Amino acid sequence: MIELVGIAAGIGIIAVVALSNQLSNDVFWQMASGQWMLAHHAVMGLDPFSYTEAHRRWITDEWGSSVALVGLSKVVGNAAYPLYAIVLGGLCLLFTSAYARALGARGGRVAAIVLLLAMGISGVLAGDRGLDFSLVWVPLELLLLTKARRDPRWLWCLPLLCVVWVNTHGSILIGLIVLGVELGWSLVPERIVGRIGGVRQSSHTGPLALAFLGSLAASCLTPYGPGLLTYDIGVSMNGQIGQYIAEWNSPNFHSLMVVLAYCVPLAVMVAVVRTKRVPVLEGTLAAGLFVEALRTQRLATYLMVVAAGLAATLPARPAWGATARRVAVAFYAVLAIALIAQPTVPAGSVSPTLPVQAFNYLEAHPGRIFTEYTWGDYSIARHRATFADGRTDLFEGNVLTEFFAVTTQTINPDPVLSAYDVSYVVWAPHTALSIFLGHDPRWRVVDRSSVALVFARR
């Protein structure tokens, strides 16, 4: 019962965050690409949303998740945005709880794991991206591998999982790495694993090798063939993306939630090491992800899922007494009241940080627009072509270099804006570029709000 209540409370946390979230950034191009693919009954070819890369093929590695979000919106309207996050978040928690139980956790520990994970991933889920699907596939794969240590027939589910995974999010690479780590440890002699304090080593090397080859082949079953997998590999190794995009950079630890996202898994890892019985798969993944998440913070969400598995293997504590149960009931009652009391926003409402007024003005004024990177996605939603937007992988190269050179004022923006025949610049006031254009005789302000200025070429 305490596990079920914990899962329900975890889903409640995700629901509260999703219902209070306003649309911004990537969700706009996700919706636009899904609508385009459903309308044309095909995946993307040449990019239809930008004027800088309209000649370039865009491999949409999240095409399945985009189509799923748009399909859901056709059924339930704007309620699709929070529902998408709640359903996928709920599946993540259900698979994680099953994974924790397969590792031996029960009762209050499962409930605590699920609650902590829900708090850690709720903000990510509310973004309505393909990343939400990956938070379902990672614990599901770990659950299958755990069950396969006793019955290797579970391994034949992995190629099927990889087919779905590769067509919903580029994190399929993590799925293949996880399987590769399990295979690698199965090749190590058992006495060596025992000597270093390792436990839960798989003994099914042959089936694991076949499952790995099958999963690799299954990851090539996409509308782009193996090109989607190689594209994901190229993106993961692209240094320019990491240079400019915040989620690909190291964390700054200015937020308490970010600190906890790293400190809680670290504390779990230390506790497991102290037991001298470290699960080889989870221990290897947690150590690797922790180091990589310090370099690329987008991996922190996967670190939390793996840490949930580690926490499940810690030695069991004595059964709860009557007092502990009363405290738990009181805690969940207070949590339920707090969740119910949280304010919500209308489903599908746009974030007030977006330049809505500016694009309302531009509806009657055709011409190319240069706007801030985080506003480019909203520009797509308003059916205006972009210079650059949240699809960073598409713009890597000269376009991204020129965009951020103009943004940071390391070059004179006028030659770049003229070369691309830009008619309007939509930019935040009191920033370097808006101040420059405000003094540039070639530009004038034609619309003004607290969020954005619209500059028109004279």
C-alpha angles and dihedrals in degrees: 000000000000089000092052091048090049092052091047091050091048091052087047090056091051091047093052092052093044094048092051094046121108122207118264143143121353098016090074096059089040089058094042093051092047091050091049093050094048091047094049097034089227141088120256121290118168112011110268098187108059135057094208098056102024088123094053127092112242115207102205102210092181096048094125095053091047092052090047092053093048092045090052091049090055088058103040104015119217090351085078091081099063093030091056091055095042095049095046092042090050091051089050091054093045093051091044092052090049089049091050091049091049087056091052105265119138142177118343094013092058090047092050092048092050094047094049091047092049091053091048099050103031094092091050093048092051089065091075096222136140085262087076090066092051089058087062097045098049098059090039091056091047089050092051092049091049092052091044092063086073100029115023091196087084088070091073089069090065099076089051090050091050092054090057093039098052091050095052106040142003092237087092083106089068090051091054091046091052091052090045092053091051090050092047094054091048088063093056114095111257093234091058092049090050092047092059093046096257122153139177095045115169116238095195100093096153097051090043091054091049091046090051093051090045091049091049091052091045089054087064093059097100136115086260094047114219088337091087092057093047089047090055090050090051093050093049090054096044109117095191093063091053090049096060110023119080099214090055091054133080116282118259095208092221090130125070091220091055090050091051092047088064103030097052095053089044091053090049091050092051091048092051093048089052090058089058089222105101119175101235097218098043093039093052093045093046093050093046095045092046092055093044093045088059086059098036114024095197087079092062091088091059090045089059092053092050090046088056089061092048091050090053091060096056116113114279120254126222116286117274117268127217093269093051090050092051090050090050092050091049091048093052092045091053091044092051092050091048092050093048091049094054115112121243135203128223110278112261095017115154121241114258088229090072122092097247095150092049093054091044087059093046093054088085094041117069120201141097118300130211111199141160118293095246090048095053091084091055088049088060090051088054090051096248120132117244137224089211135343142169094302089091095168090062095055101043111131128037096349094057091044092051093045096055092040088059092042094053093039094236088136136030104272097208098077091050094045091047093047090057094041093240112183100180137030118202109195141154115263122249093030128121096257096044091049090049094049090045088063096037111102090211092067136052134186112250100168131024136190137150089262104044146003121218114216119194125198111249 
